[in-house]
Amino acid sequence: MEFFQKFCYSYAIIINIGGLYMSDTKFTLLTVSSLDKIFPDEPFQPQTPCTGAAMFLNERFSFQAAYCLEGPQILHANVALSGSLKDEVVFRQTGLVPSELPIFPEADDFLLRTTPGLYPDPLYPVKEPLTLIPGQWRGLWFTVPAECTLPAGSYDLTITFTCDDGAVLGSCTFTVERLDARLPEQTLLHTEWFHTDCIADWYKTPVFSEEYWTLVEKYMKEAAKYGINMLLTPLFTPPLDTAPGGERTTVQLIDVSLSDGTYTFNFEKLERWLSLCERSGIRYMEFSHLFSQWGAGHAPKIMAKVVNTGEGMQGKEPVKQIFGWATDAASDEYREFLEAFLPGLMEFIDGHQLRGRCYFHVSDEPSRQHIPAYLYAKKLLESQIDGLPIMDALSDYEFYAQGLVGVPVCSNNHIEPFLENKVPGLWTYYCCGQYQEVSNRFFCMPSQRNRILGIQLYKFNIRGFLQWGFNFWNASLSRYRINPYCVTDAACAFPSGDAFLVYPGEDGPVASIRAEVLMEGLQDMRVLQLLEELTDRDTVIALMEDGLDTPVTFKQYPREASWLLSFREKCNREIIRLLSQK
């Protein structure tokens, strides 16, 4: 079996074709790995040039073509694909979006740049002809989807740039070796908070209209494509990143009626949501937080049909807010509501055989001063959900030590105490606060800093990974809506890349470099799990850390993209060797 990780590249240079171009015109085209980021305003020096690579049969694999025109005038070009891989690749153009806040001032130096400007990130459908602006490097993104049915073997893709008159500017070829093995299914629970209010707001479609449900399904399928197998499920409008006293567009799945002090609940919308999840490949649900963010002090916004049985008012059922910021979370009124609602939800869970697939939340990111309020809310919830797990994001081990959280979701820069105490079923997350040392996915970070997460998750046997921004297209605290193609940092609140992983396209999602690279990291985890099945865990970790000065941790890991690629190649080669001996 030949493995392709060739650290070489080819240039395609055409000078004075047919007398059309000046003699000082030069076109450069080369293939590089997915880990390079190509900026238009600086010379491109690939850290990982390559003309080929290996992949498993059910793996999603990407590489890039980088190109640059040098000359006195703008040219237009078309791109032709040929070779045995031609009909199997998804072909996209890397777009540029602005960042005013690439990173916080006190960040480390493992960054590509810190200046505001244009950053490569969205992956657009290719619209030809391409405009070649002299002196600007640009990129094309090629993906072999996991659903590709080509058998094991070697396949080529030739990329050719031609001018309007048919003259060839240049071409290059990439070779993919499809390995005769399949990765195991993903065991990691992975959620990126899914904000359906942002979908409704962007597309200006009424919540729960047929158009809304169609769009939600498209975004669910996009999430599943990138290894997301759990979705934030808005039983009630999630009380997340909302200014005190503010509110977000209502996306409440549970229909509530209140008549003469008695609550009734309709679960039809939740039923439809579940159906979409299952059709899209989403297996797990995390129910939206039942108490307000940062301390469990208030109830979420809850809307209800309030039936007025007074004289002359029969039949009138105005929908109005019955709980929210004005509600003390410890009030008798809200307790009575939850005691009425949660048994019905448990019936729904049991009726649909969802035990083992559902997680609850109390309050996101509480701190020590919130312990009494959080403990009250947690005990109230526990009394109604018959042992189903409660998970919450936190960074203080003391919360877990006191038994406040059964499934702690700790930040990757505060995970050490949890690891030292061997917390079972541990989750981790990152967000805007994890910008020193650890993995993250900001625009300004090298892609290997994004991808290394998969190896870390494997080594420390992490059960789940959470990130809050699959598609948060608002300013911070949801003070107003933003255009994510123009504002990528939640109005200078979070480093660009924190708040969303996908962009809103004309009729569905537009993916990003960061989504593709994160998926590669999750696949690295599955590769290591496959190797462990064929050997043992100690052998895998020894292979991982062979030649390293220090063991891999969440804060210490190889910085070079070449290390990641060569390590994957070693794992690939060893897996095929071991399988050949069976």
BATIDO-416090 format. One line per field, with one value per residue (C-alpha): residue number from 0; residue in one letter; x, y, z. Coordinates in steps of 0.05 Angstrom, whole numbers, plus 5000, padded with zeros to 4 digits. Example, Ala and Ser with C-alpha at 12.3 -4.5 7.8 and 13.67 -1.06 7.14 Angstrom:
! residues 2
k: 0	1
r: A	S
px: 5246	5273
py: 4910	4979
pz: 5156	5143
***
This chain:
! residues 582
k: 0	1	2	3	4	5	6	7	8	9	10	11	12	13	14	15	16	17	18	19	20	21	22	23	24	25	26	27	28	29	30	31	32	33	34	35	36	37	38	39	40	41	42	43	44	45	46	47	48	49	50	51	52	53	54	55	56	57	58	59	60	61	62	63	64	65	66	67	68	69	70	71	72	73	74	75	76	77	78	79	80	81	82	83	84	85	86	87	88	89	90	91	92	93	94	95	96	97	98	99	100	101	102	103	104	105	106	107	108	109	110	111	112	113	114	115	116	117	118	119	120	121	122	123	124	125	126	127	128	129	130	131	132	133	134	135	136	137	138	139	140	141	142	143	144	145	146	147	148	149	150	151	152	153	154	155	156	157	158	159	160	161	162	163	164	165	166	167	168	169	170	171	172	173	174	175	176	177	178	179	180	181	182	183	184	185	186	187	188	189	190	191	192	193	194	195	196	197	198	199	200	201	202	203	204	205	206	207	208	209	210	211	212	213	214	215	216	217	218	219	220	221	222	223	224	225	226	227	228	229	230	231	232	233	234	235	236	237	238	239	240	241	242	243	244	245	246	247	248	249	250	251	252	253	254	255	256	257	258	259	260	261	262	263	264	265	266	267	268	269	270	271	272	273	274	275	276	277	278	279	280	281	282	283	284	285	286	287	288	289	290	291	292	293	294	295	296	297	298	299	300	301	302	303	304	305	306	307	308	309	310	311	312	313	314	315	316	317	318	319	320	321	322	323	324	325	326	327	328	329	330	331	332	333	334	335	336	337	338	339	340	341	342	343	344	345	346	347	348	349	350	351	352	353	354	355	356	357	358	359	360	361	362	363	364	365	366	367	368	369	370	371	372	373	374	375	376	377	378	379	380	381	382	383	384	385	386	387	388	389	390	391	392	393	394	395	396	397	398	399	400	401	402	403	404	405	406	407	408	409	410	411	412	413	414	415	416	417	418	419	420	421	422	423	424	425	426	427	428	429	430	431	432	433	434	435	436	437	438	439	440	441	442	443	444	445	446	447	448	449	450	451	452	453	454	455	456	457	458	459	460	461	462	463	464	465	466	467	468	469	470	471	472	473	474	475	476	477	478	479	480	481	482	483	484	485	486	487	488	489	490	491	492	493	494	495	496	497	498	499	500	501	502	503	504	505	506	507	508	509	510	511	512	513	514	515	516	517	518	519	520	521	522	523	524	525	526	527	528	529	530	531	532	533	534	535	536	537	538	539	540	541	542	543	544	545	546	547	548	549	550	551	552	553	554	555	556	557	558	559	560	561	562	563	564	565	566	567	568	569	570	571	572	573	574	575	576	577	578	579	580	581
r: M	E	F	F	Q	K	F	C	Y	S	Y	A	I	I	I	N	I	G	G	L	Y	M	S	D	T	K	F	T	L	L	T	V	S	S	L	D	K	I	F	P	D	E	P	F	Q	P	Q	T	P	C	T	G	A	A	M	F	L	N	E	R	F	S	F	Q	A	A	Y	C	L	E	G	P	Q	I	L	H	A	N	V	A	L	S	G	S	L	K	D	E	V	V	F	R	Q	T	G	L	V	P	S	E	L	P	I	F	P	E	A	D	D	F	L	L	R	T	T	P	G	L	Y	P	D	P	L	Y	P	V	K	E	P	L	T	L	I	P	G	Q	W	R	G	L	W	F	T	V	P	A	E	C	T	L	P	A	G	S	Y	D	L	T	I	T	F	T	C	D	D	G	A	V	L	G	S	C	T	F	T	V	E	R	L	D	A	R	L	P	E	Q	T	L	L	H	T	E	W	F	H	T	D	C	I	A	D	W	Y	K	T	P	V	F	S	E	E	Y	W	T	L	V	E	K	Y	M	K	E	A	A	K	Y	G	I	N	M	L	L	T	P	L	F	T	P	P	L	D	T	A	P	G	G	E	R	T	T	V	Q	L	I	D	V	S	L	S	D	G	T	Y	T	F	N	F	E	K	L	E	R	W	L	S	L	C	E	R	S	G	I	R	Y	M	E	F	S	H	L	F	S	Q	W	G	A	G	H	A	P	K	I	M	A	K	V	V	N	T	G	E	G	M	Q	G	K	E	P	V	K	Q	I	F	G	W	A	T	D	A	A	S	D	E	Y	R	E	F	L	E	A	F	L	P	G	L	M	E	F	I	D	G	H	Q	L	R	G	R	C	Y	F	H	V	S	D	E	P	S	R	Q	H	I	P	A	Y	L	Y	A	K	K	L	L	E	S	Q	I	D	G	L	P	I	M	D	A	L	S	D	Y	E	F	Y	A	Q	G	L	V	G	V	P	V	C	S	N	N	H	I	E	P	F	L	E	N	K	V	P	G	L	W	T	Y	Y	C	C	G	Q	Y	Q	E	V	S	N	R	F	F	C	M	P	S	Q	R	N	R	I	L	G	I	Q	L	Y	K	F	N	I	R	G	F	L	Q	W	G	F	N	F	W	N	A	S	L	S	R	Y	R	I	N	P	Y	C	V	T	D	A	A	C	A	F	P	S	G	D	A	F	L	V	Y	P	G	E	D	G	P	V	A	S	I	R	A	E	V	L	M	E	G	L	Q	D	M	R	V	L	Q	L	L	E	E	L	T	D	R	D	T	V	I	A	L	M	E	D	G	L	D	T	P	V	T	F	K	Q	Y	P	R	E	A	S	W	L	L	S	F	R	E	K	C	N	R	E	I	I	R	L	L	S	Q	K
px: 5000	5028	5016	5016	5043	5091	5120	5129	5088	5085	5080	5043	5070	5047	5081	5057	5004	4983	5009	4951	4989	5050	5116	5119	5053	5061	5009	5024	4981	4996	4960	4966	4933	4871	4913	4939	4902	4911	4909	4903	4948	5012	5059	5036	5087	5054	5069	5042	5049	5029	5007	4972	4945	4910	4839	4794	4732	4682	4725	4712	4775	4795	4853	4864	4890	4925	4934	4962	4969	5027	5021	4996	4922	4862	4845	4786	4792	4750	4768	4762	4768	4790	4814	4783	4764	4728	4657	4667	4693	4655	4688	4683	4717	4746	4715	4740	4704	4724	4747	4751	4769	4814	4837	4840	4902	4933	4932	4992	5034	5009	4970	4974	4962	4928	4910	4840	4826	4801	4806	4793	4734	4668	4666	4623	4597	4643	4617	4656	4693	4741	4771	4847	4872	4947	4987	4930	4933	4866	4844	4797	4772	4763	4726	4716	4652	4646	4591	4638	4629	4695	4731	4801	4853	4889	4850	4874	4843	4874	4856	4864	4856	4837	4825	4763	4794	4811	4885	4912	4940	4964	4945	4964	4945	4927	4925	4880	4894	4830	4850	4813	4785	4729	4731	4686	4625	4636	4628	4640	4577	4584	4539	4545	4488	4436	4400	4335	4315	4374	4351	4281	4308	4357	4309	4251	4206	4153	4174	4141	4120	4135	4193	4220	4218	4250	4308	4317	4323	4376	4417	4407	4435	4493	4508	4507	4555	4607	4602	4549	4503	4468	4425	4402	4327	4286	4231	4226	4265	4336	4358	4427	4469	4410	4416	4377	4309	4319	4290	4301	4251	4206	4221	4185	4170	4121	4052	4028	3956	3934	3862	3837	3906	3915	3969	3962	4018	4021	4083	4067	4122	4173	4149	4164	4232	4249	4229	4274	4332	4326	4319	4381	4426	4421	4414	4418	4379	4400	4339	4345	4362	4304	4335	4369	4443	4498	4466	4396	4364	4305	4259	4267	4216	4154	4093	4024	3952	3916	3843	3799	3735	3707	3640	3640	3710	3696	3736	3788	3858	3911	3982	4024	4088	4077	4150	4215	4265	4212	4205	4245	4270	4255	4183	4126	4094	4152	4162	4089	4097	4157	4122	4065	4108	4164	4121	4090	4159	4181	4120	4142	4213	4191	4138	4192	4245	4292	4325	4399	4391	4368	4406	4379	4408	4398	4438	4497	4565	4547	4601	4612	4566	4510	4517	4455	4410	4438	4431	4358	4344	4382	4346	4279	4297	4325	4261	4223	4268	4280	4355	4365	4431	4440	4498	4524	4584	4629	4702	4704	4718	4686	4618	4630	4662	4600	4556	4522	4532	4528	4557	4608	4625	4690	4730	4792	4837	4810	4805	4866	4831	4776	4828	4870	4808	4788	4718	4679	4641	4677	4658	4697	4684	4717	4689	4715	4752	4799	4850	4915	4952	4892	4857	4805	4779	4785	4799	4869	4891	4928	4883	4925	4906	4834	4847	4892	4829	4812	4878	4868	4797	4822	4881	4840	4779	4732	4659	4631	4649	4607	4612	4560	4560	4537	4499	4495	4483	4471	4511	4532	4475	4430	4423	4411	4418	4480	4501	4553	4586	4601	4606	4643	4659	4589	4601	4672	4653	4683	4743	4720	4704	4673	4600	4585	4611	4566	4539	4469	4466	4410	4369	4411	4478	4546	4602	4670	4743	4736	4679	4718	4782	4744	4713	4782	4801	4740	4761	4831	4798	4762	4827	4860	4801	4808	4882	4866	4818	4875	4927	4915	4910	4981	5008	4968	4991	5063	5059	5027	5083	5142	5195	5159	5195	5132	5068	5007	4961	4907	4959	5021	5020	5060	5049	5068	5018	5069	5067	4992	4995	5055	5023	4960	5002	5036	4969	4941	5000	4998	4924	4931	4991	4953	4891	4932	4956	4887
py: 5000	5067	5125	5196	5250	5282	5346	5376	5419	5440	5509	5523	5585	5611	5670	5706	5656	5670	5740	5757	5768	5809	5773	5790	5753	5692	5644	5599	5539	5487	5437	5441	5407	5431	5460	5521	5587	5629	5704	5751	5806	5768	5721	5649	5602	5534	5499	5433	5429	5362	5328	5269	5237	5175	5168	5114	5092	5128	5188	5260	5286	5356	5390	5457	5488	5555	5602	5671	5714	5762	5812	5879	5864	5828	5763	5716	5641	5578	5515	5447	5382	5316	5248	5189	5230	5284	5262	5249	5315	5375	5437	5504	5571	5598	5665	5724	5757	5815	5812	5874	5832	5773	5759	5789	5830	5783	5722	5676	5677	5613	5655	5671	5745	5792	5850	5866	5852	5799	5726	5663	5623	5612	5559	5584	5547	5564	5617	5621	5655	5666	5735	5733	5797	5807	5795	5763	5690	5654	5583	5529	5476	5404	5352	5278	5265	5208	5180	5169	5098	5089	5026	5023	5046	5106	5164	5228	5297	5346	5419	5463	5538	5565	5635	5657	5640	5569	5582	5541	5582	5522	5456	5411	5341	5313	5238	5206	5136	5105	5055	4989	5000	5038	5081	5062	5104	5167	5154	5225	5264	5330	5390	5459	5502	5506	5574	5567	5638	5662	5619	5649	5719	5715	5685	5728	5668	5657	5608	5540	5557	5503	5544	5548	5472	5462	5509	5477	5409	5434	5462	5398	5357	5405	5397	5321	5325	5355	5305	5340	5286	5325	5388	5440	5429	5491	5465	5538	5595	5583	5635	5641	5703	5749	5814	5817	5842	5828	5771	5732	5710	5657	5586	5547	5475	5462	5492	5512	5528	5556	5553	5565	5553	5487	5475	5431	5416	5397	5361	5360	5408	5369	5307	5340	5364	5293	5267	5318	5300	5226	5239	5284	5237	5272	5220	5260	5319	5368	5403	5478	5508	5512	5570	5634	5637	5655	5634	5604	5667	5670	5629	5626	5661	5617	5634	5605	5609	5637	5618	5670	5640	5706	5732	5752	5725	5652	5625	5680	5651	5704	5680	5717	5710	5678	5671	5706	5756	5781	5710	5690	5621	5599	5624	5577	5595	5570	5509	5490	5500	5453	5402	5403	5403	5354	5292	5304	5311	5246	5211	5237	5212	5143	5139	5151	5108	5167	5148	5147	5200	5260	5309	5366	5434	5478	5541	5557	5578	5588	5613	5602	5657	5622	5556	5564	5584	5530	5477	5494	5491	5426	5391	5414	5387	5322	5308	5304	5270	5201	5199	5227	5265	5339	5373	5444	5484	5505	5515	5505	5435	5453	5449	5376	5360	5385	5341	5399	5374	5301	5313	5370	5406	5440	5488	5459	5509	5489	5414	5391	5383	5342	5297	5290	5267	5219	5247	5195	5214	5281	5333	5394	5458	5520	5589	5660	5653	5598	5637	5620	5555	5509	5488	5533	5554	5629	5657	5679	5612	5561	5504	5453	5487	5471	5400	5378	5374	5305	5275	5308	5282	5212	5213	5236	5193	5252	5233	5297	5363	5427	5493	5547	5577	5535	5594	5653	5711	5765	5817	5796	5790	5788	5863	5864	5820	5821	5801	5747	5762	5832	5822	5760	5778	5790	5865	5864	5820	5752	5736	5721	5647	5638	5654	5612	5554	5562	5621	5632	5618	5635	5574	5538	5535	5554	5515	5541	5521	5514	5464	5421	5422	5407	5347	5323	5326	5284	5234	5232	5210	5153	5132	5126	5086	5039	5031	5017	4962	4929	4940	4973	5042	5045	5027	5083	5136	5112	5121	5190	5215	5182	5234	5289	5326	5328	5286	5313	5353	5404	5459	5424	5392	5396	5462	5441	5421	5372	5333	5323	5300	5254	5224	5209	5177	5133	5113	5098	5055	5016	5003	4975	4933	4903	4889	4855	4806	4783
pz: 5000	4980	5025	5000	5043	4995	5018	4950	4904	4831	4800	4737	4702	4636	4603	4540	4518	4447	4453	4498	4561	4576	4585	4659	4674	4718	4747	4806	4826	4879	4923	4998	5057	5093	5149	5111	5113	5051	5061	5001	5028	5043	5005	5014	5042	5051	5116	5089	5014	4986	4923	4955	5018	5044	5072	5099	5061	5106	5122	5100	5069	5045	5011	4977	4913	4924	4866	4851	4789	4781	4725	4703	4695	4725	4689	4692	4692	4692	4730	4699	4737	4707	4731	4766	4827	4787	4800	4875	4901	4928	4898	4935	4937	5002	5017	5058	5116	5161	5233	5277	5338	5317	5389	5458	5474	5525	5480	5468	5405	5372	5322	5248	5259	5308	5263	5239	5167	5118	5139	5099	5127	5089	5035	4978	4917	4859	4813	4749	4721	4779	4783	4788	4821	4812	4875	4915	4936	4938	4952	4927	4974	4952	4994	4985	5026	5075	5031	4972	4946	4909	4931	4958	4908	4881	4849	4816	4809	4759	4769	4707	4702	4633	4606	4570	4503	4526	4537	4596	4653	4692	4723	4781	4804	4872	4887	4940	4964	4992	5045	5051	5121	5154	5216	5275	5288	5329	5403	5425	5443	5407	5411	5382	5407	5353	5352	5312	5329	5289	5230	5233	5241	5184	5134	5159	5164	5217	5271	5260	5189	5137	5111	5181	5190	5121	5140	5208	5176	5128	5185	5226	5167	5161	5235	5229	5170	5217	5272	5313	5341	5396	5390	5438	5439	5455	5500	5518	5486	5511	5563	5531	5516	5529	5566	5632	5615	5541	5500	5436	5384	5414	5390	5444	5424	5481	5474	5543	5563	5630	5652	5722	5750	5714	5662	5601	5551	5478	5453	5378	5359	5400	5364	5297	5322	5344	5275	5241	5287	5271	5197	5198	5237	5305	5360	5425	5453	5507	5532	5537	5605	5653	5691	5669	5650	5700	5764	5758	5786	5739	5695	5620	5576	5574	5533	5545	5521	5581	5580	5612	5639	5664	5642	5569	5558	5542	5483	5484	5492	5486	5483	5533	5572	5640	5663	5648	5677	5726	5754	5816	5799	5871	5869	5885	5818	5777	5820	5810	5735	5731	5775	5725	5662	5677	5689	5620	5589	5623	5592	5524	5536	5558	5503	5450	5484	5493	5558	5546	5492	5533	5577	5620	5636	5698	5685	5640	5670	5743	5791	5866	5889	5851	5888	5933	5875	5830	5884	5895	5820	5811	5868	5840	5772	5799	5837	5772	5720	5749	5746	5676	5670	5683	5648	5654	5632	5689	5704	5780	5804	5870	5836	5820	5887	5922	5879	5844	5773	5752	5683	5687	5623	5640	5598	5566	5602	5671	5660	5700	5768	5735	5701	5764	5802	5746	5738	5698	5635	5631	5579	5558	5520	5494	5478	5477	5543	5519	5480	5516	5504	5490	5427	5396	5328	5321	5252	5272	5298	5255	5234	5270	5335	5317	5294	5353	5396	5369	5393	5462	5468	5453	5501	5560	5543	5540	5534	5503	5472	5473	5439	5445	5375	5316	5287	5335	5287	5340	5375	5445	5495	5434	5435	5360	5299	5256	5186	5198	5131	5157	5233	5255	5327	5357	5353	5380	5439	5422	5377	5306	5299	5368	5355	5294	5254	5193	5154	5126	5052	5003	5021	5073	5109	5083	5117	5139	5140	5215	5209	5160	5203	5267	5233	5214	5287	5306	5252	5282	5346	5310	5276	5344	5370	5311	5325	5397	5377	5338	5393	5461	5490	5516	5448	5415	5465	5459	5383	5394	5439	5406	5395	5435	5490	5534	5537	5501	5547	5534	5540	5513	5444	5378	5343	5273	5221	5193	5259	5255	5183	5193	5256	5218	5163	5215	5245	5176	5157	5223	5217	5147	5167	5226	5184	5131	5183	5202
***
